[in-house]
């Protein structure tokens, strides 16, 4: 059973979003990292770019596949988690904590309301 914290919001592309004021911290869910397997590299070339919800902000490379990471809310990518550059396995070990990927200054905070609750996301991944 995947870990789905009730305090976060989720996209149907398996990203999570934690809102802190005008900022959103974003990463991939526990379910997503378990589906990908051992993550060996995370490439986020969008630092300081303005992106819209649904845009690709980076790629996640696992041993057997490469997957796009989609932005759940619009805004400017203000920070990339440098810890995952040094140790991409943090995304596997602690996807909701030390394995976060980007910090975004939201341009449309109301978009968060369109994201899934923990209950809705759990229903999606249990299908």
Secondary structure, DSSP 8 states (H G I E B T S, - for coil): -----TTSEE-TTSEEEEEETTEEEEEE-HHHHHHH-SEEEEE---TT-EE-TT-EEEEEEESS-EEEEE-SS-EEEEEE-THHHH-TTHHHH-TTTTT--EEEEES-GGGGGGSB-HHHHHHHHT-
